[in-house]
Amino acid sequence: MPHQRTRVYAMKPYFIRAEWDEEASVWVATSDDVPGLATEADTLEALVQKLKVMVPELLDANGMSGSGDVAFELLTRRFEIARAAA
């Protein structure tokens, strides 16, 4: 198993941005590296599961698929406000 992890991380990952949409209460993922990628989910874990399916499918649909596994890096951003004690 450790050998597989080394192999996966040796690949150049596709970068995917995930931002919290406060109004819709969902994580939204987009990417300049994966054409056509735009999806959302209630949790980061649910988003990752969707991306594991969508990223290879979109790469294949855009003629960018290779053989084997597809590595991606999820860059997350969420803004919060911490209220100061009175």
N, CA, C and O atoms as a GROMACS GRO file, in nm:
protein
  344
    1MET      N    1   0.082  -0.120   0.000
    1MET     CA    2   0.000   0.000   0.000
    1MET      C    3   0.086   0.126   0.000
    1MET      O    4   0.057   0.216  -0.078
    2PRO      N    5   0.191   0.138   0.083
    2PRO     CA    6   0.272   0.260   0.081
    2PRO      C    7   0.330   0.288  -0.057
    2PRO      O    8   0.346   0.404  -0.095
    3HIS      N    9   0.362   0.183  -0.132
    3HIS     CA   10   0.417   0.204  -0.266
    3HIS      C   11   0.317   0.277  -0.355
    3HIS      O   12   0.356   0.363  -0.433
    4GLN      N   13   0.189   0.244  -0.345
    4GLN     CA   14   0.086   0.311  -0.424
    4GLN      C   15   0.078   0.459  -0.388
    4GLN      O   16   0.064   0.542  -0.477
    5ARG      N   17   0.085   0.492  -0.261
    5ARG     CA   18   0.078   0.633  -0.218
    5ARG      C   19   0.194   0.712  -0.278
    5ARG      O   20   0.174   0.824  -0.325
    6THR      N   21   0.313   0.656  -0.275
    6THR     CA   22   0.428   0.724  -0.333
    6THR      C   23   0.404   0.750  -0.480
    6THR      O   24   0.435   0.858  -0.531
    7ARG      N   25   0.348   0.653  -0.549
    7ARG     CA   26   0.322   0.667  -0.692
    7ARG      C   27   0.219   0.775  -0.718
    7ARG      O   28   0.235   0.854  -0.811
    8VAL      N   29   0.113   0.780  -0.638
    8VAL     CA   30   0.008   0.880  -0.656
    8VAL      C   31   0.064   1.020  -0.634
    8VAL      O   32   0.037   1.110  -0.713
    9TYR      N   33   0.141   1.039  -0.527
    9TYR     CA   34   0.193   1.172  -0.497
    9TYR      C   35   0.302   1.215  -0.594
    9TYR      O   36   0.330   1.334  -0.605
   10ALA      N   37   0.362   1.120  -0.665
   10ALA     CA   38   0.464   1.155  -0.763
   10ALA      C   39   0.402   1.218  -0.887
   10ALA      O   40   0.472   1.284  -0.964
   11MET      N   41   0.271   1.200  -0.908
   11MET     CA   42   0.202   1.260  -1.022
   11MET      C   43   0.183   1.409  -0.998
   11MET      O   44   0.174   1.455  -0.885
   12LYS      N   45   0.177   1.483  -1.107
   12LYS     CA   46   0.144   1.625  -1.096
   12LYS      C   47  -0.006   1.634  -1.068
   12LYS      O   48  -0.087   1.589  -1.148
   13PRO      N   49  -0.044   1.692  -0.954
   13PRO     CA   50  -0.187   1.697  -0.921
   13PRO      C   51  -0.260   1.807  -0.998
   13PRO      O   52  -0.201   1.908  -1.036
   14TYR      N   53  -0.386   1.784  -1.020
   14TYR     CA   54  -0.475   1.887  -1.074
   14TYR      C   55  -0.521   1.969  -0.954
   14TYR      O   56  -0.562   1.914  -0.852
   15PHE      N   57  -0.516   2.101  -0.967
   15PHE     CA   58  -0.555   2.188  -0.857
   15PHE      C   59  -0.702   2.223  -0.866
   15PHE      O   60  -0.751   2.265  -0.971
   16ILE      N   61  -0.772   2.206  -0.755
   16ILE     CA   62  -0.916   2.233  -0.747
   16ILE      C   63  -0.940   2.326  -0.629
   16ILE      O   64  -0.891   2.301  -0.519
   17ARG      N   65  -1.014   2.432  -0.653
   17ARG     CA   66  -1.050   2.526  -0.546
   17ARG      C   67  -1.186   2.490  -0.490
   17ARG      O   68  -1.279   2.460  -0.566
   18ALA      N   69  -1.198   2.492  -0.359
   18ALA     CA   70  -1.327   2.472  -0.293
   18ALA      C   71  -1.351   2.590  -0.201
   18ALA      O   72  -1.270   2.619  -0.113
   19GLU      N   73  -1.462   2.657  -0.221
   19GLU     CA   74  -1.496   2.772  -0.137
   19GLU      C   75  -1.633   2.750  -0.075
   19GLU      O   76  -1.723   2.695  -0.139
   20TRP      N   77  -1.648   2.794   0.049
   20TRP     CA   78  -1.774   2.783   0.119
   20TRP      C   79  -1.866   2.894   0.072
   20TRP      O   80  -1.831   3.011   0.077
   21ASP      N   81  -1.984   2.856   0.024
   21ASP     CA   82  -2.087   2.953  -0.015
   21ASP      C   83  -2.182   2.968   0.103
   21ASP      O   84  -2.268   2.883   0.126
   22GLU      N   85  -2.165   3.076   0.176
   22GLU     CA   86  -2.243   3.099   0.298
   22GLU      C   87  -2.392   3.106   0.268
   22GLU      O   88  -2.474   3.053   0.344
   23GLU      N   89  -2.428   3.170   0.159
   23GLU     CA   90  -2.570   3.187   0.125
   23GLU      C   91  -2.638   3.054   0.096
   23GLU      O   92  -2.750   3.030   0.140
   24ALA      N   93  -2.570   2.967   0.020
   24ALA     CA   94  -2.628   2.837  -0.016
   24ALA      C   95  -2.593   2.727   0.084
   24ALA      O   96  -2.650   2.618   0.079
   25SER      N   97  -2.500   2.755   0.176
   25SER     CA   98  -2.452   2.657   0.274
   25SER      C   99  -2.398   2.531   0.209
   25SER      O  100  -2.433   2.419   0.248
   26VAL      N  101  -2.313   2.550   0.108
   26VAL     CA  102  -2.249   2.438   0.040
   26VAL      C  103  -2.105   2.473   0.005
   26VAL      O  104  -2.068   2.591  -0.003
   27TRP      N  105  -2.023   2.370  -0.014
   27TRP     CA  106  -1.889   2.386  -0.067
   27TRP      C  107  -1.900   2.382  -0.219
   27TRP      O  108  -1.965   2.294  -0.274
   28VAL      N  109  -1.836   2.477  -0.287
   28VAL     CA  110  -1.839   2.486  -0.433
   28VAL      C  111  -1.698   2.462  -0.486
   28VAL      O  112  -1.604   2.529  -0.443
   29ALA      N  113  -1.683   2.369  -0.579
   29ALA     CA  114  -1.552   2.337  -0.636
   29ALA      C  115  -1.546   2.378  -0.782
   29ALA      O  116  -1.638   2.354  -0.860
   30THR      N  117  -1.434   2.442  -0.818
   30THR     CA  118  -1.405   2.480  -0.956
   30THR      C  119  -1.256   2.457  -0.980
   30THR      O  120  -1.178   2.441  -0.886
   31SER      N  121  -1.217   2.455  -1.109
   31SER     CA  122  -1.076   2.434  -1.140
   31SER      C  123  -1.042   2.487  -1.278
   31SER      O  124  -1.118   2.467  -1.373
   32ASP      N  125  -0.928   2.553  -1.288
   32ASP     CA  126  -0.876   2.592  -1.419
   32ASP      C  127  -0.808   2.473  -1.485
   32ASP      O  128  -0.794   2.470  -1.607
   33ASP      N  129  -0.766   2.374  -1.406
   33ASP     CA  130  -0.696   2.256  -1.458
   33ASP      C  131  -0.790   2.151  -1.515
   33ASP      O  132  -0.749   2.071  -1.600
   34VAL      N  133  -0.915   2.150  -1.469
   34VAL     CA  134  -1.012   2.049  -1.512
   34VAL      C  135  -1.127   2.122  -1.581
   34VAL      O  136  -1.219   2.169  -1.514
   35PRO      N  137  -1.123   2.132  -1.714
   35PRO     CA  138  -1.228   2.205  -1.786
   35PRO      C  139  -1.368   2.151  -1.757
   35PRO      O  140  -1.392   2.031  -1.760
   36GLY      N  141  -1.459   2.244  -1.728
   36GLY     CA  142  -1.598   2.207  -1.705
   36GLY      C  143  -1.632   2.171  -1.562
   36GLY      O  144  -1.748   2.143  -1.530
   37LEU      N  145  -1.532   2.173  -1.474
   37LEU     CA  146  -1.559   2.133  -1.336
   37LEU      C  147  -1.629   2.245  -1.260
   37LEU      O  148  -1.576   2.355  -1.246
   38ALA      N  149  -1.747   2.216  -1.212
   38ALA     CA  150  -1.824   2.304  -1.125
   38ALA      C  151  -1.924   2.215  -1.053
   38ALA      O  152  -2.018   2.164  -1.114
   39THR      N  153  -1.904   2.197  -0.924
   39THR     CA  154  -1.994   2.111  -0.847
   39THR      C  155  -1.999   2.161  -0.704
   39THR      O  156  -1.919   2.245  -0.662
   40GLU      N  157  -2.094   2.110  -0.630
   40GLU     CA  158  -2.111   2.153  -0.491
   40GLU      C  159  -2.155   2.036  -0.405
   40GLU      O  160  -2.208   1.937  -0.455
   41ALA      N  161  -2.132   2.050  -0.273
   41ALA     CA  162  -2.176   1.949  -0.177
   41ALA      C  163  -2.187   2.014  -0.040
   41ALA      O  164  -2.128   2.118  -0.013
   42ASP      N  165  -2.265   1.949   0.047
   42ASP     CA  166  -2.289   2.002   0.182
   42ASP      C  167  -2.166   1.996   0.272
   42ASP      O  168  -2.149   2.081   0.360
   43THR      N  169  -2.079   1.896   0.250
   43THR     CA  170  -1.960   1.880   0.333
   43THR      C  171  -1.838   1.863   0.244
   43THR      O  172  -1.849   1.829   0.126
   44LEU      N  173  -1.720   1.887   0.302
   44LEU     CA  174  -1.597   1.866   0.225
   44LEU      C  175  -1.580   1.719   0.188
   44LEU      O  176  -1.537   1.688   0.077
   45GLU      N  177  -1.614   1.629   0.280
   45GLU     CA  178  -1.600   1.486   0.250
   45GLU      C  179  -1.690   1.445   0.134
   45GLU      O  180  -1.648   1.370   0.046
   46ALA      N  181  -1.813   1.495   0.132
   46ALA     CA  182  -1.904   1.465   0.021
   46ALA      C  183  -1.851   1.525  -0.109
   46ALA      O  184  -1.864   1.465  -0.215
   47LEU      N  185  -1.790   1.642  -0.100
   47LEU     CA  186  -1.733   1.706  -0.218
   47LEU      C  187  -1.617   1.622  -0.273
   47LEU      O  188  -1.608   1.602  -0.394
   48VAL      N  189  -1.531   1.574  -0.186
   48VAL     CA  190  -1.419   1.490  -0.229
   48VAL      C  191  -1.470   1.365  -0.299
   48VAL      O  192  -1.415   1.325  -0.402
   49GLN      N  193  -1.574   1.302  -0.245
   49GLN     CA  194  -1.629   1.182  -0.308
   49GLN      C  195  -1.682   1.212  -0.447
   49GLN      O  196  -1.663   1.132  -0.540
   50LYS      N  197  -1.749   1.326  -0.464
   50LYS     CA  198  -1.798   1.366  -0.596
   50LYS      C  199  -1.682   1.391  -0.691
   50LYS      O  200  -1.687   1.351  -0.808
   51LEU      N  201  -1.577   1.457  -0.642
   51LEU     CA  202  -1.462   1.489  -0.726
   51LEU      C  203  -1.388   1.364  -0.772
   51LEU      O  204  -1.336   1.361  -0.883
   52LYS      N  205  -1.384   1.261  -0.688
   52LYS     CA  206  -1.318   1.136  -0.726
   52LYS      C  207  -1.383   1.072  -0.847
   52LYS      O  208  -1.318   0.999  -0.922
   53VAL      N  209  -1.510   1.100  -0.867
   53VAL     CA  210  -1.582   1.048  -0.984
   53VAL      C  211  -1.574   1.148  -1.100
   53VAL      O  212  -1.544   1.110  -1.213
   54MET      N  213  -1.601   1.274  -1.070
   54MET     CA  214  -1.612   1.376  -1.175
   54MET      C  215  -1.480   1.410  -1.244
   54MET      O  216  -1.477   1.427  -1.366
   55VAL      N  217  -1.372   1.421  -1.167
   55VAL     CA  218  -1.244   1.465  -1.226
   55VAL      C  219  -1.199   1.370  -1.337
   55VAL      O  220  -1.172   1.417  -1.448
   56PRO      N  221  -1.189   1.238  -1.314
   56PRO     CA  222  -1.149   1.150  -1.424
   56PRO      C  223  -1.247   1.154  -1.542
   56PRO      O  224  -1.205   1.148  -1.658
   57GLU      N  225  -1.377   1.165  -1.513
   57GLU     CA  226  -1.476   1.170  -1.621
   57GLU      C  227  -1.459   1.296  -1.706
   57GLU      O  228  -1.463   1.288  -1.829
   58LEU      N  229  -1.438   1.411  -1.642
   58LEU     CA  230  -1.420   1.536  -1.716
   58LEU      C  231  -1.289   1.537  -1.794
   58LEU      O  232  -1.284   1.587  -1.906
   59LEU      N  233  -1.183   1.483  -1.736
   59LEU     CA  234  -1.056   1.476  -1.808
   59LEU      C  235  -1.071   1.389  -1.932
   59LEU      O  236  -1.020   1.423  -2.038
   60ASP      N  237  -1.140   1.277  -1.917
   60ASP     CA  238  -1.164   1.188  -2.031
   60ASP      C  239  -1.248   1.258  -2.137
   60ASP      O  240  -1.217   1.249  -2.256
   61ALA      N  241  -1.354   1.327  -2.096
   61ALA     CA  242  -1.442   1.397  -2.190
   61ALA      C  243  -1.368   1.508  -2.265
   61ALA      O  244  -1.406   1.542  -2.377
   62ASN      N  245  -1.264   1.563  -2.204
   62ASN     CA  246  -1.186   1.670  -2.266
   62ASN      C  247  -1.059   1.618  -2.334
   62ASN      O  248  -0.972   1.696  -2.373
   63GLY      N  249  -1.049   1.486  -2.349
   63GLY     CA  250  -0.933   1.426  -2.416
   63GLY      C  251  -0.804   1.442  -2.338
   63GLY      O  252  -0.696   1.444  -2.398
   64MET      N  253  -0.813   1.454  -2.208
   64MET     CA  254  -0.696   1.477  -2.124
   64MET      C  255  -0.663   1.358  -2.034
   64MET      O  256  -0.576   1.368  -1.947
   65SER      N  257  -0.732   1.247  -2.054
   65SER     CA  258  -0.712   1.134  -1.963
   65SER      C  259  -0.586   1.058  -1.999
   65SER      O  260  -0.551   1.042  -2.116
   66GLY      N  261  -0.520   1.012  -1.896
   66GLY     CA  262  -0.405   0.926  -1.914
   66GLY      C  263  -0.440   0.789  -1.860
   66GLY      O  264  -0.558   0.758  -1.839
   67SER      N  265  -0.341   0.709  -1.838
   67SER     CA  266  -0.370   0.578  -1.781
   67SER      C  267  -0.345   0.584  -1.631
   67SER      O  268  -0.255   0.654  -1.584
   68GLY      N  269  -0.422   0.511  -1.558
   68GLY     CA  270  -0.400   0.503  -1.414
   68GLY      C  271  -0.476   0.605  -1.333
   68GLY      O  272  -0.576   0.662  -1.377
   69ASP      N  273  -0.426   0.627  -1.213
   69ASP     CA  274  -0.491   0.714  -1.116
   69ASP      C  275  -0.476   0.862  -1.152
   69ASP      O  276  -0.385   0.900  -1.226
   70VAL      N  277  -0.566   0.942  -1.099
   70VAL     CA  278  -0.562   1.087  -1.119
   70VAL      C  279  -0.544   1.152  -0.982
   70VAL      O  280  -0.625   1.131  -0.892
   71ALA      N  281  -0.439   1.230  -0.968
   71ALA     CA  282  -0.414   1.300  -0.841
   71ALA      C  283  -0.471   1.441  -0.850
   71ALA      O  284  -0.455   1.510  -0.951
   72PHE      N  285  -0.539   1.483  -0.743
   72PHE     CA  286  -0.584   1.622  -0.737
   72PHE      C  287  -0.561   1.677  -0.597
   72PHE      O  288  -0.564   1.604  -0.498
   73GLU      N  289  -0.540   1.808  -0.592
   73GLU     CA  290  -0.519   1.876  -0.465
   73GLU      C  291  -0.634   1.973  -0.445
   73GLU      O  292  -0.661   2.056  -0.530
   74LEU      N  293  -0.700   1.961  -0.332
   74LEU     CA  294  -0.815   2.044  -0.300
   74LEU      C  295  -0.770   2.159  -0.211
   74LEU      O  296  -0.728   2.138  -0.098
   75LEU      N  297  -0.780   2.280  -0.263
   75LEU     CA  298  -0.742   2.400  -0.190
   75LEU      C  299  -0.870   2.464  -0.138
   75LEU      O  300  -0.952   2.510  -0.217
   76THR      N  301  -0.887   2.466  -0.006
   76THR     CA  302  -1.013   2.514   0.051
   76THR      C  303  -1.000   2.654   0.109
   76THR      O  304  -0.893   2.696   0.154
   77ARG      N  305  -1.113   2.724   0.107
   77ARG     CA  306  -1.118   2.857   0.165
   77ARG      C  307  -1.257   2.880   0.223
   77ARG      O  308  -1.359   2.858   0.158
   78ARG      N  309  -1.256   2.924   0.349
   78ARG     CA  310  -1.382   2.955   0.416
   78ARG      C  311  -1.357   3.074   0.509
   78ARG      O  312  -1.267   3.070   0.592
   79PHE      N  313  -1.436   3.176   0.495
   79PHE     CA  314  -1.423   3.295   0.578
   79PHE      C  315  -1.522   3.288   0.693
   79PHE      O  316  -1.638   3.250   0.675
   80GLU      N  317  -1.476   3.323   0.811
   80GLU     CA  318  -1.559   3.324   0.931
   80GLU      C  319  -1.534   3.453   1.007
   80GLU      O  320  -1.432   3.520   0.986
   81ILE      N  321  -1.624   3.488   1.095
   81ILE     CA  322  -1.609   3.603   1.182
   81ILE      C  323  -1.617   3.555   1.326
   81ILE      O  324  -1.712   3.487   1.365
   82ALA      N  325  -1.516   3.590   1.403
   82ALA     CA  326  -1.515   3.555   1.546
   82ALA      C  327  -1.555   3.681   1.623
   82ALA      O  328  -1.491   3.785   1.612
   83ARG      N  329  -1.659   3.669   1.698
   83ARG     CA  330  -1.708   3.783   1.777
   83ARG      C  331  -1.621   3.802   1.901
   83ARG      O  332  -1.591   3.706   1.973
   84ALA      N  333  -1.581   3.925   1.924
   84ALA     CA  334  -1.502   3.957   2.042
   84ALA      C  335  -1.593   3.956   2.165
   84ALA      O  336  -1.710   3.992   2.157
   85ALA      N  337  -1.537   3.914   2.276
   85ALA     CA  338  -1.614   3.914   2.401
   85ALA      C  339  -1.642   4.058   2.442
   85ALA      O  340  -1.556   4.145   2.428
   86ALA      N  341  -1.761   4.083   2.493
   86ALA     CA  342  -1.800   4.220   2.532
   86ALA      C  343  -1.735   4.262   2.661
   86ALA      O  344  -1.757   4.373   2.708
   0.00000   0.00000   0.00000
